[in-house]
Amino acid sequence: MFGKPQWFRRRKYGGWGLAPATWQGWVYIGIFLIPFAIFQVFPIWSDSLRIGVTIGWITLLIIDVLHIMMSLNNDERETKIEAFAERNAAWAMVGTIVVGILYQIIKSGFSKTIEIDWFLVATLFVGVVVKAISNIVYDRKSL
Amino acid sequence: MRTRIKELRARLGLTQEQLAQQVNVRRETIVFLEQGKYNPSLQLSHDVAMALETTIEELFIFD
């Protein structure tokens, strides 16, 4: 694709995704963002074209970033550190979601109406499914 | 666990960066390996031993 893995490193301290490691990484970000920003600023295109280009642009960016992330050459110590960090982040998110759902259940009890955000419940359920699938796959895989 | 990586690397005149490139890891990983602060996989142990022209048994010292 367009970006090269050696231009980036995994984002460690500011969320997920990639961070530029070299000047080429910054140029890549500029090339992706500046034409898109210019396109959005000038109101000479129709809304349908604007929406189409935005969807296409973001799709292209996501595919390229995923390709770069999969090609990044992480050494085994980095991979271990990343796995521990991701696990801790997952546990923090699960804990927060559970607390949020419990709060909504208690609130529902007081107001006698169901005020549960089902997206939170669905998120927890998806997590359970992904964990189960991961265990099935990795139990059978030679690691 | 202690290692003889630093000693054997110096004997071959390799820098940490050069060894890291040979075994396909970051220089920081070599630093932690030399300080005995990282337990490498068998594959990495083998790769480092090969790069330093020695055996795994010679490379790591278990007290």
Backbone of each chain as ProteinMPNN parsed JSONL, in Angstrom:
{"seq_chain_A": "MFGKPQWFRRRKYGGWGLAPATWQGWVYIGIFLIPFAIFQVFPIWSDSLRIGVTIGWITLLIIDVLHIMMSLNNDERETKIEAFAERNAAWAMVGTIVVGILYQIIKSGFSKTIEIDWFLVATLFVGVVVKAISNIVYDRKSL", "coords_chain_A": {"N_chain_A": [[0.846, -1.199, 0.0], [0.426, 2.323, 0.664], [1.814, 3.565, 2.91], [4.856, 2.9, 4.759], [6.016, 0.372, 7.041], [8.356, 0.929, 8.478], [8.306, 3.624, 8.892], [6.774, 4.15, 11.046], [5.76, 3.617, 14.502], [4.239, 1.546, 16.998], [1.58, 3.074, 18.753], [2.088, 3.924, 22.03], [1.666, 5.454, 24.331], [-0.475, 7.129, 23.989], [-3.051, 6.084, 23.459], [-4.403, 3.971, 20.869], [-3.142, 2.562, 17.785], [-1.032, 4.105, 15.316], [2.102, 5.865, 15.573], [4.118, 8.454, 14.22], [7.458, 7.602, 13.383], [9.549, 8.459, 11.933], [10.58, 11.177, 9.721], [9.34, 10.641, 7.341], [7.012, 9.436, 8.113], [5.577, 11.562, 9.197], [5.263, 13.068, 6.868], [3.661, 11.332, 5.404], [1.295, 11.412, 6.964], [0.662, 14.091, 6.58], [0.243, 14.132, 3.804], [-1.987, 12.565, 3.644], [-3.835, 13.983, 5.194], [-3.885, 16.809, 4.534], [-4.808, 17.285, 1.735], [-7.38, 16.23, 2.083], [-8.451, 17.889, 4.058], [-8.433, 20.332, 2.668], [-10.207, 19.693, 0.622], [-12.529, 19.427, 2.127], [-12.87, 21.997, 3.126], [-13.42, 23.782, 0.991], [-16.462, 24.774, -0.331], [-17.466, 23.839, -2.828], [-18.254, 21.482, -3.826], [-20.782, 18.946, -4.184], [-23.022, 17.7, -1.584], [-23.381, 14.938, -1.656], [-21.144, 14.069, -3.089], [-19.186, 14.927, -1.354], [-19.704, 13.341, 0.927], [-19.285, 10.804, -0.174], [-16.555, 10.929, -0.937], [-15.425, 11.328, 1.583], [-16.083, 8.934, 2.933], [-14.74, 7.096, 1.268], [-12.095, 8.021, 1.51], [-11.561, 7.715, 4.283], [-11.921, 4.959, 4.52], [-9.828, 4.027, 2.89], [-7.666, 5.015, 4.361], [-7.964, 3.593, 6.8], [-7.603, 0.934, 5.903], [-4.962, 1.097, 4.955], [-3.574, 1.817, 7.311], [-4.12, -0.418, 8.932], [-2.78, -2.331, 7.414], [-0.138, -1.413, 7.665], [0.16, -1.686, 10.449], [-0.019, -4.454, 10.759], [2.256, -5.187, 9.461], [4.273, -4.202, 10.981], [7.357, -4.593, 12.573], [7.562, -5.979, 15.373], [9.575, -6.683, 18.134], [10.085, -9.582, 20.328], [10.026, -8.872, 23.047], [8.816, -6.366, 22.996], [6.349, -7.174, 22.005], [5.394, -8.709, 24.121], [5.205, -6.749, 26.127], [3.294, -5.113, 24.947], [1.133, -6.883, 24.887], [0.609, -7.236, 27.655], [-0.057, -4.598, 28.306], [-2.326, -4.206, 26.72], [-4.017, -6.12, 27.836], [-4.33, -5.095, 30.435], [-5.568, -2.686, 29.803], [-7.919, -3.672, 28.684], [-9.086, -4.91, 30.92], [-9.503, -2.676, 32.545], [-11.386, -1.329, 31.009], [-13.477, -3.202, 30.957], [-14.106, -3.288, 33.671], [-14.987, -0.643, 34.061], [-17.218, -0.601, 32.368], [-18.849, -2.545, 33.593], [-19.302, -1.33, 36.088], [-20.695, 0.885, 35.151], [-23.012, -0.338, 34.059], [-24.079, -1.529, 36.369], [-24.632, 0.789, 37.846], [-26.618, 1.866, 36.209], [-28.572, -0.101, 36.479], [-29.211, 0.095, 39.209], [-30.165, 2.718, 39.232], [-32.323, 2.383, 37.56], [-33.897, 0.787, 39.182], [-34.622, 2.571, 41.205], [-36.042, 4.506, 39.78], [-37.975, 3.0, 38.664], [-38.11, 2.407, 35.967], [-36.766, 0.988, 32.993], [-33.525, 1.787, 32.466], [-31.261, 1.092, 31.057], [-28.279, 1.114, 29.186], [-28.116, -0.496, 26.313], [-26.06, -0.814, 24.567], [-23.79, -0.899, 26.125], [-24.145, -3.334, 27.426], [-24.118, -4.992, 25.189], [-21.517, -4.541, 24.341], [-20.047, -5.725, 26.407], [-20.93, -8.349, 26.065], [-19.944, -8.925, 23.477], [-17.244, -8.814, 24.083], [-17.037, -11.061, 25.778], [-17.595, -13.092, 23.918], [-15.47, -12.76, 22.091], [-13.3, -13.312, 23.762], [-13.793, -16.018, 24.388], [-13.61, -17.201, 21.832], [-10.964, -16.565, 21.238], [-9.63, -18.073, 23.216], [-10.319, -20.681, 22.406], [-9.101, -20.794, 19.875], [-6.345, -20.233, 20.465], [-5.75, -22.241, 22.265], [-5.464, -24.407, 20.632], [-3.432, -23.769, 18.965], [0.007, -23.738, 17.992], [2.132, -22.046, 19.989]], "CA_chain_A": [[0.0, 0.0, 0.0], [1.14, 3.607, 0.557], [2.738, 3.797, 4.017], [5.813, 1.828, 5.052], [6.053, 0.104, 8.488], [9.531, 1.521, 9.141], [8.049, 5.047, 9.16], [5.891, 4.268, 12.206], [5.854, 2.69, 15.629], [2.944, 1.42, 17.659], [1.304, 4.113, 19.738], [2.146, 3.284, 23.344], [1.289, 6.308, 25.455], [-1.612, 8.0, 23.694], [-4.152, 5.345, 22.845], [-4.074, 2.865, 19.978], [-2.829, 2.962, 16.415], [0.361, 4.331, 14.938], [2.706, 7.186, 15.781], [5.244, 8.569, 13.286], [8.787, 7.37, 13.964], [10.512, 9.173, 11.089], [9.95, 12.307, 9.019], [8.457, 10.133, 6.283], [5.715, 9.188, 8.748], [4.878, 12.857, 9.269], [4.885, 13.423, 5.488], [2.522, 10.459, 5.08], [0.109, 11.967, 7.631], [0.354, 15.346, 5.888], [-0.3, 13.828, 2.472], [-3.338, 12.031, 3.817], [-4.753, 14.925, 5.838], [-4.0, 18.151, 3.943], [-5.761, 17.327, 0.612], [-8.726, 15.96, 2.596], [-8.9, 19.11, 4.738], [-8.708, 21.317, 1.614], [-11.446, 19.251, -0.028], [-13.668, 19.69, 3.023], [-13.019, 23.429, 3.391], [-14.044, 24.486, -0.137], [-17.836, 24.286, -0.461], [-17.891, 23.84, -4.237], [-18.703, 20.152, -4.215], [-22.1, 18.595, -3.644], [-22.982, 16.938, -0.334], [-23.223, 13.496, -1.932], [-19.734, 13.851, -3.453], [-18.418, 15.136, -0.125], [-19.887, 12.148, 1.763], [-18.636, 9.686, -0.877], [-15.093, 11.076, -0.83], [-15.061, 11.138, 2.995], [-16.134, 7.487, 3.232], [-13.641, 6.456, 0.518], [-10.817, 8.469, 2.094], [-11.4, 7.081, 5.603], [-11.747, 3.505, 4.28], [-8.457, 3.85, 2.38], [-6.755, 5.272, 5.486], [-8.069, 2.471, 7.752], [-6.976, -0.252, 5.286], [-3.511, 1.302, 4.917], [-3.052, 1.78, 8.692], [-4.153, -1.825, 9.356], [-1.691, -3.004, 6.693], [1.126, -1.001, 8.308], [0.22, -2.268, 11.797], [0.251, -5.892, 10.659], [3.617, -5.373, 8.94], [5.266, -3.663, 11.928], [8.241, -5.638, 13.073], [7.712, -5.884, 16.827], [10.367, -7.784, 18.675], [9.254, -10.357, 21.255], [9.842, -8.144, 24.306], [7.797, -5.361, 22.7], [5.071, -7.866, 21.856], [4.947, -9.066, 25.477], [4.803, -5.509, 26.81], [2.04, -4.683, 24.338], [0.076, -7.804, 25.326], [0.264, -6.897, 29.045], [-0.724, -3.294, 28.311], [-3.672, -4.396, 26.141], [-4.802, -6.863, 28.83], [-4.68, -4.167, 31.513], [-6.547, -1.733, 29.266], [-9.185, -4.408, 28.533], [-9.658, -5.085, 32.255], [-9.981, -1.359, 32.998], [-12.612, -1.026, 30.261], [-14.521, -4.119, 31.436], [-14.493, -2.81, 35.0], [-15.759, 0.592, 33.914], [-18.52, -0.948, 31.773], [-19.636, -3.245, 34.619], [-19.739, -0.305, 37.049], [-21.71, 1.683, 34.446], [-24.255, -1.124, 33.967], [-24.615, -1.639, 37.734], [-25.196, 2.097, 38.177], [-27.876, 2.018, 35.465], [-29.555, -1.027, 37.074], [-29.655, 0.694, 40.48], [-30.952, 3.898, 38.866], [-33.588, 1.865, 37.019], [-34.68, 0.321, 40.334], [-35.2, 3.725, 41.913], [-37.022, 5.226, 38.948], [-38.936, 1.982, 38.22], [-38.118, 2.298, 34.49], [-35.499, 0.392, 32.547], [-32.647, 2.837, 31.902], [-29.969, 0.428, 30.787], [-27.738, 1.332, 27.84], [-27.881, -1.846, 25.795], [-24.753, -0.85, 23.888], [-22.813, -1.335, 27.133], [-24.362, -4.779, 27.611], [-23.652, -5.641, 23.952], [-20.045, -4.463, 24.338], [-19.59, -6.763, 27.332], [-21.224, -9.643, 25.432], [-18.962, -9.105, 22.388], [-15.978, -9.133, 24.76], [-17.116, -12.46, 26.224], [-17.501, -13.947, 22.728], [-14.101, -12.668, 21.548], [-12.41, -14.018, 24.687], [-14.02, -17.455, 24.22], [-13.04, -17.607, 20.531], [-9.499, -16.486, 21.35], [-9.171, -19.229, 23.991], [-10.46, -21.885, 21.571], [-8.08, -20.751, 18.806], [-4.969, -20.306, 20.972], [-5.548, -23.545, 22.906], [-5.108, -25.398, 19.603], [-2.361, -23.247, 18.126], [1.344, -23.831, 18.592], [2.599, -20.675, 20.256]], "C_chain_A": [[0.887, 1.257, 0.0], [2.203, 3.8, 1.656], [3.659, 2.607, 4.252], [5.933, 1.631, 6.577], [7.222, 0.776, 9.197], [9.35, 3.017, 9.43], [7.293, 5.231, 10.476], [6.298, 3.332, 13.339], [4.459, 2.609, 16.24], [2.786, 2.521, 18.689], [1.249, 3.457, 21.11], [1.525, 4.134, 24.442], [0.061, 7.179, 25.184], [-2.731, 7.272, 22.99], [-3.655, 4.218, 21.948], [-3.722, 3.406, 18.599], [-1.343, 3.187, 16.218], [0.814, 5.733, 15.33], [3.888, 7.279, 14.82], [6.58, 8.362, 14.008], [9.847, 8.113, 13.179], [9.791, 10.336, 10.396], [9.021, 11.823, 7.915], [7.056, 9.849, 6.825], [4.886, 10.461, 8.842], [4.408, 13.3, 7.889], [3.659, 12.612, 5.066], [1.232, 11.019, 5.684], [-0.335, 13.256, 6.936], [-0.305, 15.099, 4.548], [-1.726, 13.291, 2.588], [-4.309, 13.105, 4.313], [-4.97, 16.232, 5.071], [-4.956, 18.187, 2.735], [-7.198, 17.105, 1.074], [-9.297, 17.208, 3.275], [-9.256, 20.176, 3.706], [-10.027, 20.977, 0.915], [-12.667, 19.594, 0.816], [-13.936, 21.187, 3.19], [-13.755, 24.145, 2.25], [-15.44, 23.935, -0.412], [-18.328, 24.219, -1.914], [-18.362, 22.47, -4.702], [-20.047, 19.835, -3.556], [-21.945, 17.759, -2.376], [-22.743, 15.454, -0.588], [-21.776, 13.177, -2.301], [-18.859, 13.95, -2.204], [-18.499, 13.878, 0.773], [-19.162, 10.956, 1.144], [-17.128, 9.725, -0.729], [-14.647, 10.822, 0.612], [-15.028, 9.648, 3.344], [-14.969, 6.766, 2.547], [-12.29, 6.751, 1.14], [-10.545, 7.746, 3.425], [-11.185, 5.569, 5.448], [-10.316, 3.209, 3.839], [-7.443, 3.997, 3.517], [-6.766, 4.096, 6.471], [-7.37, 1.237, 7.191], [-5.455, -0.11, 5.311], [-2.893, 1.216, 6.31], [-3.045, 0.34, 9.205], [-3.02, -2.61, 8.706], [-0.334, -2.681, 7.326], [1.256, -1.678, 9.67], [0.542, -3.754, 11.754], [1.672, -6.166, 10.181], [4.685, -4.881, 9.898], [6.075, -4.791, 12.551], [8.484, -5.456, 14.57], [8.625, -6.993, 17.318], [9.596, -8.42, 19.841], [9.041, -9.65, 22.591], [8.761, -7.077, 24.139], [6.412, -5.999, 22.623], [4.51, -8.243, 23.221], [4.435, -7.835, 26.208], [3.445, -5.045, 26.283], [0.879, -5.559, 24.809], [-0.359, -7.49, 26.758], [-0.514, -5.585, 29.101], [-2.158, -3.416, 27.792], [-4.578, -5.127, 27.139], [-5.258, -5.925, 29.946], [-5.74, -3.17, 31.059], [-7.913, -2.411, 29.145], [-9.87, -4.576, 29.891], [-10.221, -3.772, 32.799], [-11.304, -1.022, 32.313], [-13.769, -1.906, 30.732], [-15.041, -3.649, 32.795], [-15.377, -1.58, 34.915], [-17.158, 0.303, 33.356], [-19.416, -1.621, 32.807], [-20.17, -2.245, 35.646], [-20.86, 0.537, 36.43], [-23.045, 0.952, 34.382], [-24.901, -1.258, 35.351], [-25.28, -0.336, 38.168], [-26.558, 2.272, 37.499], [-28.965, 1.1, 36.026], [-30.116, -0.435, 38.371], [-30.567, 1.893, 40.205], [-32.336, 3.47, 38.343], [-34.5, 1.42, 38.154], [-35.363, 1.465, 41.056], [-36.304, 4.402, 41.094], [-38.125, 4.309, 38.412], [-39.153, 1.999, 36.692], [-36.761, 1.712, 34.088], [-34.656, 1.458, 31.842], [-31.256, 2.254, 31.641], [-29.559, 0.716, 29.354], [-27.338, -0.035, 27.278], [-26.593, -1.957, 24.996], [-23.659, -1.309, 24.854], [-22.915, -2.845, 27.345], [-23.83, -5.53, 26.394], [-22.121, -5.645, 23.886], [-19.448, -5.557, 25.219], [-19.778, -8.151, 26.715], [-20.223, -9.938, 24.301], [-17.601, -9.48, 22.976], [-15.932, -10.582, 25.205], [-16.927, -13.404, 25.041], [-16.071, -13.956, 22.177], [-13.119, -13.418, 22.445], [-12.547, -15.526, 24.506], [-13.394, -17.949, 22.92], [-11.514, -17.605, 20.602], [-8.95, -17.683, 22.114], [-9.234, -20.504, 23.166], [-9.327, -21.936, 20.544], [-6.685, -20.975, 19.384], [-4.681, -21.592, 21.744], [-5.054, -24.582, 21.9], [-3.903, -24.994, 18.767], [-1.012, -23.465, 18.799], [1.888, -22.416, 18.745], [4.104, -20.656, 20.494]], "O_chain_A": [[1.967, 1.256, -0.591], [3.346, 4.155, 1.366], [3.298, 1.461, 3.983], [5.95, 2.61, 7.323], [7.113, 1.152, 10.364], [10.163, 3.609, 10.141], [7.184, 6.353, 10.971], [7.071, 2.392, 13.153], [3.616, 3.48, 16.029], [3.728, 2.861, 19.406], [0.458, 2.541, 21.333], [0.926, 3.604, 25.378], [-0.391, 7.895, 26.078], [-3.3, 7.784, 22.026], [-2.631, 3.592, 22.22], [-3.977, 4.57, 18.293], [-0.507, 2.551, 16.861], [0.011, 6.662, 15.407], [4.594, 6.29, 14.62], [6.796, 8.883, 15.103], [10.933, 8.373, 13.698], [8.569, 10.464, 10.472], [8.041, 12.488, 7.581], [6.057, 9.993, 6.121], [3.678, 10.458, 8.607], [3.31, 13.836, 7.738], [2.736, 13.143, 4.448], [0.204, 11.093, 5.01], [-1.525, 13.491, 6.728], [-1.28, 15.758, 4.189], [-2.563, 13.541, 1.721], [-5.469, 13.134, 3.901], [-6.099, 16.712, 4.966], [-5.841, 19.042, 2.701], [-8.128, 17.707, 0.536], [-10.467, 17.544, 3.096], [-10.273, 20.855, 3.85], [-10.851, 21.854, 0.652], [-13.705, 19.998, 0.292], [-15.081, 21.6, 3.373], [-14.604, 25.003, 2.495], [-15.585, 22.746, -0.698], [-19.492, 24.515, -2.186], [-18.815, 22.314, -5.836], [-20.393, 20.388, -2.512], [-20.887, 17.186, -2.12], [-22.011, 14.793, 0.148], [-21.236, 12.151, -1.888], [-17.924, 13.171, -2.018], [-17.487, 13.419, 1.304], [-18.505, 10.189, 1.848], [-16.491, 8.712, -0.439], [-13.622, 10.181, 0.844], [-14.082, 9.161, 3.964], [-14.297, 5.936, 3.158], [-11.448, 5.865, 1.285], [-9.448, 7.237, 3.657], [-10.37, 4.975, 6.155], [-9.675, 2.28, 4.332], [-6.494, 3.221, 3.627], [-5.711, 3.652, 6.924], [-6.629, 0.564, 7.908], [-4.74, -1.056, 5.64], [-1.828, 0.625, 6.487], [-2.08, -0.085, 9.84], [-2.379, -3.444, 9.346], [0.507, -3.562, 7.5], [2.323, -2.185, 10.015], [1.281, -4.261, 12.597], [2.233, -7.228, 10.45], [5.873, -5.108, 9.669], [5.531, -5.804, 12.993], [9.478, -4.858, 14.983], [8.443, -8.148, 16.933], [8.586, -7.879, 20.291], [7.988, -9.807, 23.209], [7.907, -6.898, 25.007], [5.429, -5.44, 23.111], [3.309, -8.118, 23.463], [3.372, -7.864, 26.828], [2.568, -4.641, 27.046], [-0.212, -5.064, 25.093], [-1.554, -7.476, 27.052], [-1.495, -5.46, 29.835], [-3.082, -2.816, 28.34], [-5.756, -4.797, 27.272], [-6.419, -5.95, 30.355], [-6.672, -2.845, 31.794], [-8.939, -1.81, 29.463], [-11.084, -4.408, 30.004], [-11.277, -3.752, 33.431], [-12.225, -0.499, 32.941], [-14.895, -1.434, 30.889], [-16.247, -3.616, 33.039], [-16.39, -1.482, 35.606], [-18.149, 0.879, 33.804], [-20.604, -1.312, 32.895], [-21.338, -2.302, 36.029], [-21.845, 0.86, 37.094], [-24.094, 1.551, 34.621], [-26.116, -1.119, 35.491], [-26.349, -0.346, 38.779], [-27.516, 2.751, 38.106], [-30.139, 1.469, 36.05], [-31.324, -0.458, 38.607], [-31.6, 2.065, 40.852], [-33.357, 4.092, 38.636], [-35.711, 1.635, 38.113], [-36.519, 1.361, 41.468], [-37.339, 4.811, 41.621], [-39.082, 4.77, 37.791], [-40.226, 1.653, 36.199], [-35.751, 1.918, 34.762], [-35.017, 1.959, 30.777], [-30.231, 2.854, 31.967], [-30.358, 0.589, 28.426], [-26.358, -0.642, 27.711], [-26.088, -3.057, 24.77], [-22.726, -2.011, 24.465], [-21.904, -3.543, 27.43], [-23.178, -6.565, 26.529], [-21.509, -6.614, 23.438], [-18.484, -6.225, 24.844], [-18.907, -9.014, 26.824], [-19.72, -11.056, 24.184], [-16.897, -10.342, 22.449], [-14.918, -11.259, 25.035], [-16.197, -14.39, 25.136], [-15.529, -15.009, 21.842], [-12.21, -14.085, 21.95], [-11.545, -16.24, 24.472], [-12.73, -18.986, 22.899], [-10.856, -18.515, 20.099], [-7.931, -18.254, 21.725], [-8.315, -21.321, 23.214], [-8.68, -22.967, 20.362], [-5.924, -21.797, 18.873], [-3.526, -21.998, 21.872], [-4.327, -25.51, 22.253], [-3.41, -25.779, 17.958], [-0.898, -23.386, 20.022], [2.077, -21.692, 17.768], [4.677, -19.594, 20.734]]}, "seq_chain_B": "MRTRIKELRARLGLTQEQLAQQVNVRRETIVFLEQGKYNPSLQLSHDVAMALETTIEELFIFD", "coords_chain_B": {"N_chain_B": [[19.122, -14.891, 36.632], [22.041, -14.689, 34.725], [23.891, -13.321, 31.942], [26.265, -13.953, 29.278], [26.351, -12.306, 27.198], [27.221, -9.639, 26.719], [29.989, -9.822, 27.065], [30.708, -11.764, 25.095], [29.786, -10.505, 22.835], [31.401, -8.253, 22.757], [33.811, -9.503, 22.308], [33.545, -10.309, 19.686], [33.454, -7.898, 18.52], [31.066, -6.58, 18.084], [28.445, -4.154, 18.007], [25.704, -3.217, 20.199], [23.557, -2.472, 18.625], [24.183, -3.641, 16.152], [24.087, -6.38, 16.81], [21.434, -6.519, 17.564], [20.193, -6.03, 15.113], [21.002, -8.293, 13.717], [19.641, -10.36, 15.027], [17.115, -9.539, 14.794], [15.709, -7.845, 16.635], [14.875, -5.063, 18.834], [17.302, -2.588, 19.885], [17.042, -2.02, 22.575], [16.085, -4.373, 23.647], [18.313, -6.013, 23.562], [19.865, -4.647, 25.405], [18.392, -5.093, 27.798], [18.562, -7.861, 27.841], [21.317, -8.242, 28.207], [21.58, -7.206, 30.728], [20.337, -9.098, 32.174], [17.657, -8.824, 32.595], [15.594, -9.674, 31.133], [13.765, -12.462, 30.125], [14.39, -14.38, 27.496], [12.739, -15.901, 24.606], [13.038, -19.338, 23.545], [13.674, -19.395, 20.868], [14.756, -16.814, 20.392], [16.92, -16.936, 22.118], [18.398, -18.928, 20.882], [18.919, -17.67, 18.413], [20.497, -15.492, 19.249], [22.635, -16.86, 20.361], [23.648, -18.134, 18.074], [24.371, -15.867, 16.572], [26.424, -14.93, 18.144], [28.224, -16.873, 17.904], [28.22, -19.14, 19.595], [26.916, -21.413, 22.123], [23.63, -21.954, 23.542], [23.865, -22.835, 26.162], [26.35, -21.847, 26.897], [25.847, -19.195, 26.866], [23.956, -18.346, 28.767], [23.798, -18.025, 32.293], [22.731, -19.761, 34.975], [22.111, -19.111, 38.244]], "CA_chain_B": [[19.834, -15.342, 35.447], [23.031, -13.768, 34.146], [24.261, -13.735, 30.583], [27.608, -13.567, 28.834], [26.139, -11.664, 25.898], [28.069, -8.45, 26.587], [31.384, -10.289, 26.929], [30.89, -12.426, 23.801], [29.55, -9.48, 21.802], [32.62, -7.432, 22.707], [34.864, -10.332, 21.715], [33.343, -10.298, 18.233], [33.477, -6.502, 18.067], [29.729, -6.17, 17.635], [27.718, -3.204, 18.849], [24.355, -3.693, 20.556], [22.692, -2.227, 17.465], [24.48, -4.66, 15.132], [23.55, -7.66, 17.29], [19.975, -6.408, 17.498], [19.791, -6.194, 13.71], [21.222, -9.697, 13.318], [18.633, -11.261, 15.604], [15.813, -8.964, 14.48], [15.013, -7.24, 17.783], [15.305, -3.686, 19.068], [18.514, -2.498, 20.697], [16.638, -2.039, 23.981], [15.941, -5.775, 24.054], [19.679, -6.492, 23.815], [20.276, -4.016, 26.674], [17.735, -5.825, 28.892], [19.127, -9.224, 27.86], [22.655, -8.17, 28.794], [21.447, -6.923, 32.168], [19.628, -10.227, 32.784], [16.331, -8.353, 33.005], [14.577, -10.187, 30.212], [13.851, -13.893, 29.825], [14.042, -14.502, 26.076], [12.196, -17.172, 24.132], [14.072, -20.285, 23.096], [14.056, -18.985, 19.51], [15.66, -15.66, 20.474], [18.156, -17.432, 22.746], [19.114, -19.639, 19.822], [19.393, -16.678, 17.43], [21.597, -14.727, 19.852], [23.771, -17.786, 20.479], [24.194, -18.3, 16.722], [25.012, -14.605, 16.183], [27.649, -14.766, 18.937], [29.031, -18.068, 17.606], [28.32, -19.957, 20.808], [25.717, -22.217, 22.373], [22.739, -21.38, 24.555], [24.414, -23.195, 27.482], [27.47, -20.944, 27.174], [25.367, -17.812, 26.883], [23.184, -18.016, 29.971], [24.297, -18.607, 33.546], [21.655, -19.834, 35.974], [22.693, -19.242, 39.588]], "C_chain_B": [[20.819, -14.264, 34.975], [23.346, -14.23, 32.734], [25.691, -13.293, 30.273], [27.535, -12.829, 27.497], [27.111, -10.495, 25.692], [29.522, -8.853, 26.301], [31.631, -10.885, 25.532], [30.69, -11.459, 22.638], [30.803, -8.624, 21.626], [33.759, -8.205, 22.036], [34.772, -10.328, 20.188], [33.327, -8.884, 17.647], [32.142, -6.013, 17.546], [29.157, -5.108, 18.574], [26.36, -3.814, 19.194], [23.41, -3.567, 19.365], [22.911, -3.303, 16.397], [23.922, -6.023, 15.538], [22.018, -7.657, 17.188], [19.485, -6.624, 16.077], [19.931, -7.646, 13.258], [20.126, -10.622, 13.818], [17.218, -10.676, 15.514], [15.021, -8.522, 15.722], [15.482, -5.793, 17.91], [16.533, -3.674, 19.975], [18.188, -2.589, 22.185], [16.521, -3.477, 24.505], [17.31, -6.378, 24.357], [20.176, -5.923, 25.152], [19.692, -4.805, 27.849], [18.266, -7.261, 28.992], [20.478, -9.221, 28.555], [22.604, -7.948, 30.295], [20.742, -8.062, 32.905], [18.228, -9.855, 33.23], [15.239, -8.798, 32.038], [14.824, -11.662, 29.953], [13.439, -14.118, 28.375], [13.392, -15.841, 25.766], [13.35, -18.076, 23.714], [14.589, -19.885, 21.716], [15.059, -17.828, 19.547], [16.993, -16.067, 21.109], [19.036, -18.114, 21.7], [19.717, -18.652, 18.82], [20.583, -15.888, 17.976], [22.846, -15.609, 19.959], [24.452, -17.976, 19.119], [24.975, -17.047, 16.299], [26.345, -14.416, 16.91], [28.56, -15.997, 18.844], [29.274, -18.9, 18.86], [27.05, -20.796, 20.952], [24.866, -21.531, 23.443], [23.305, -21.633, 25.95], [25.543, -22.259, 27.887], [26.998, -19.51, 27.437], [24.71, -17.421, 28.201], [23.73, -18.746, 31.195], [23.162, -18.569, 34.57], [22.268, -20.088, 37.345], [21.844, -20.144, 40.476]], "O_chain_B": [[20.468, -13.092, 34.846], [23.1, -15.381, 32.374], [26.242, -12.396, 30.911], [28.52, -12.74, 26.764], [27.738, -10.371, 24.64], [30.18, -8.3, 25.42], [32.619, -10.561, 24.872], [31.336, -11.575, 21.597], [31.212, -8.313, 20.507], [34.561, -7.636, 21.296], [35.787, -10.341, 19.491], [33.203, -8.701, 16.436], [32.083, -5.143, 16.678], [29.364, -5.162, 19.787], [25.92, -4.784, 18.577], [22.574, -4.438, 19.125], [21.956, -3.813, 15.813], [23.352, -6.737, 14.712], [21.399, -8.643, 16.788], [18.489, -7.311, 15.853], [19.095, -8.163, 12.517], [19.726, -11.556, 13.123], [16.263, -11.222, 16.068], [13.825, -8.79, 15.839], [16.373, -5.354, 17.183], [16.775, -4.616, 20.73], [18.953, -3.158, 22.963], [16.824, -3.751, 25.667], [17.453, -7.16, 25.297], [20.823, -6.623, 25.931], [20.412, -5.146, 28.788], [18.401, -7.805, 30.088], [20.758, -10.082, 29.389], [23.458, -8.429, 31.04], [20.569, -8.0, 34.123], [17.669, -10.481, 34.13], [14.097, -8.345, 32.125], [15.934, -12.071, 29.61], [12.252, -14.051, 28.058], [13.476, -16.788, 26.548], [14.486, -17.629, 23.552], [15.778, -20.015, 21.424], [16.068, -17.842, 18.843], [18.056, -15.605, 20.695], [20.247, -17.903, 21.646], [20.877, -18.783, 18.428], [21.555, -15.643, 17.262], [23.962, -15.166, 19.685], [25.679, -17.979, 19.026], [26.074, -17.136, 15.751], [27.278, -13.821, 16.37], [29.525, -16.139, 19.596], [30.401, -19.309, 19.141], [26.229, -20.878, 20.038], [25.335, -20.64, 24.152], [23.239, -20.764, 26.82], [25.686, -21.914, 29.06], [27.656, -18.732, 28.128], [24.887, -16.304, 28.688], [24.075, -19.926, 31.133], [22.699, -17.503, 34.974], [22.867, -21.137, 37.586], [22.185, -20.364, 41.638]]}, "name": "protein", "num_of_chains": 2, "seq": "MFGKPQWFRRRKYGGWGLAPATWQGWVYIGIFLIPFAIFQVFPIWSDSLRIGVTIGWITLLIIDVLHIMMSLNNDERETKIEAFAERNAAWAMVGTIVVGILYQIIKSGFSKTIEIDWFLVATLFVGVVVKAISNIVYDRKSLMRTRIKELRARLGLTQEQLAQQVNVRRETIVFLEQGKYNPSLQLSHDVAMALETTIEELFIFD"}
